[in-house]
Amino acid sequence: MTLFQILMLGASAFFAFKVYEHIQTLQDEEPQKDKRTPSSFDPESLVIKADEAFENGDLPTAIALFKEANAKVPQESDILFKMGYILEQLGERDEALNHYKEALESDKDNEYIHNSIASIYRANEEFVSAKMHLNASLSINENNPVTYYNYGNLLVDMKHFDEAKEMYKKAIEIDEDFKEAKEELEKLG
């Protein structure tokens, strides 16, 4: 073997060893990917951070994080519902209603989405639409005292006081500690 061939053999062995080392680090990194914590760009992580921001009262940050999560996982009813709720808290009822409607398309049997839509319709004095969603909520779960309470509030706005009393009574029947329902019933005499 010539000196050149020996040098080439040594260089080939060196590069082969470096390739081997690189392959070993790639193989070692794969199990770590399974153990890694979600990145800040992971939709689940974004939702967790958005929930934390909401709990801390930082609604603008919460809505921004939910919007980013929604861009990554569109039509996820839970994300859309939370976006609607925050937007409603921020006074952006029309945009909130749009998000609630999108959430309802993905989860038609969600009593809370129906209740939230009814709340916006009630605030907009669209009583027939509000009533329709409260009825839908009751058809999903007839034992939710909050739905009866909301229905009572709607009926008060519609000046149907006797029917409102019945709704408040039903709410209290289901949850005897429902303070707000008791207060509203007392106002009606």
Helices and strands as residue ranges (DSSP letters): H 3-35, H 43-55, H 59-72, H 77-89, H 93-106, H 111-123, H 127-140, H 145-157, H 161-174, H 179-188
